[in-house]
């Protein structure tokens, strides 16, 4: 449960691995996603290299949905160059949230950030003039 603006929001989260064995399952789970976390391990450069492919597949199924990029294991020395992380963040117009599950750094913040983005998007859709007009609401 995430609490935002006096709302108690229940998240349903699927952890689908980045391994190739999960490629077919990944598309099925993407189908009804309202948002996505992409987590890379700061101690393994290969985990950031595949994010472009995963995001491309995600957006191909869902269209553009809220995205949170998470750099995990920041309690350990990073093998990923700062410039590579910066380029990724700029490309998708998001911040990379540094986390450590071990030290409990920014873990809750990641879920709060995602929930706020999903909620904001849902509120914007509900308030859009096109949606109101389709529902017969006039100003």
C-alpha positions in Angstrom: 0.0 0.0 0.0 1.1 3.5 -0.9 -0.5 6.5 0.7 -0.8 9.6 -1.4 -2.9 12.7 -0.8 -5.0 10.8 1.8 -5.6 7.9 -0.7 -4.6 4.4 0.1 -3.4 2.9 -3.1 -2.8 -0.8 -3.6 -0.1 -1.7 -6.1 0.1 -4.9 -8.0 3.7 -5.5 -9.0 5.2 -8.1 -11.2 8.9 -8.8 -11.1 9.8 -10.1 -14.5 13.4 -10.9 -14.9 15.6 -9.4 -17.7 16.8 -12.8 -18.8 16.0 -13.9 -22.3 13.9 -16.8 -21.0 11.3 -14.2 -19.9 11.0 -12.4 -23.3 7.6 -13.9 -24.2 6.2 -13.5 -20.7 7.4 -9.9 -20.5 5.1 -8.8 -23.4 2.1 -10.4 -21.7 2.8 -8.7 -18.4 3.3 -5.3 -20.2 -0.1 -5.4 -21.8 -2.0 -4.0 -18.9 0.7 -2.1 -17.1 0.0 1.4 -15.8 3.7 2.1 -15.1 7.1 0.4 -15.1 10.2 0.3 -13.1 13.4 -0.6 -14.9 16.1 -1.6 -12.4 19.7 -1.9 -13.2 22.5 -3.2 -10.9 25.2 -0.5 -10.6 27.8 -3.3 -10.1 26.9 -5.0 -13.5 27.2 -2.8 -16.6 25.3 -5.4 -18.7 22.1 -4.6 -16.8 21.9 -1.0 -18.1 22.8 -1.9 -21.7 19.5 -3.8 -22.2 17.2 -1.2 -20.9 16.7 0.4 -24.3 15.4 -2.9 -25.7 13.1 -3.5 -22.8 11.6 0.1 -22.8 11.1 -0.1 -26.6 9.2 -3.4 -26.2 7.2 -2.0 -23.3 6.2 1.2 -25.1 5.4 -0.9 -28.2 2.8 -2.8 -26.2 1.5 -0.1 -23.8 2.3 3.3 -25.5 4.1 5.7 -23.2 3.4 5.0 -19.6 5.1 6.3 -16.4 8.6 5.1 -16.1 11.0 5.0 -13.1 14.6 4.1 -13.7 16.1 2.6 -10.6 19.9 2.2 -10.0 20.2 -0.5 -7.4 23.0 -1.5 -5.0 24.3 2.1 -4.7 25.9 0.9 -1.4 28.6 -0.7 -3.6 31.1 0.8 -6.0 29.5 1.5 -9.5 31.1 0.1 -12.6 28.7 2.2 -14.8 30.0 5.5 -16.0 28.1 8.5 -14.9 27.8 9.7 -18.5 26.0 6.5 -19.5 23.4 7.0 -16.7 23.0 10.7 -17.6 22.4 9.8 -21.3 19.8 7.2 -20.3 17.9 9.6 -18.1 17.9 12.4 -20.7 16.8 10.0 -23.4 13.6 9.0 -21.5 13.2 12.4 -19.7 13.3 10.8 -16.3 15.5 10.9 -13.2 17.4 7.8 -12.2 16.6 7.0 -8.6 19.6 5.6 -6.7 18.6 2.9 -4.3 20.0 0.3 -1.9 17.7 -2.5 -0.8 20.5 -3.5 1.6 20.6 -0.1 3.3 16.9 0.8 2.7 17.8 3.9 0.6 15.1 5.3 -1.6 13.2 2.0 -1.8 9.9 3.4 -0.5 10.5 6.6 -2.5 10.6 4.6 -5.8 7.2 3.2 -5.1 5.8 6.6 -4.1 7.3 8.3 -7.2 5.7 5.7 -9.5 2.3 5.9 -7.7 2.3 9.7 -8.0 3.1 9.5 -11.7 0.3 7.0 -12.4 -2.2 8.9 -10.2 -1.3 12.2 -12.0 -1.7 10.6 -15.4 -5.1 9.2 -14.4 -6.3 12.5 -13.0 -5.2 14.3 -16.2 -7.1 11.8 -18.4 -10.2 12.2 -16.3 -10.0 16.0 -16.5 -9.3 16.2 -20.2 -11.8 18.2 -22.3 -12.1 15.4 -24.8 -13.0 12.9 -22.1 -15.5 15.3 -20.6 -17.1 16.0 -23.9 -17.4 12.3 -24.7 -19.1 11.9 -21.3 -21.6 14.7 -22.1 -20.1 17.2 -19.6 -20.1 20.8 -20.8 -18.5 23.9 -19.2 
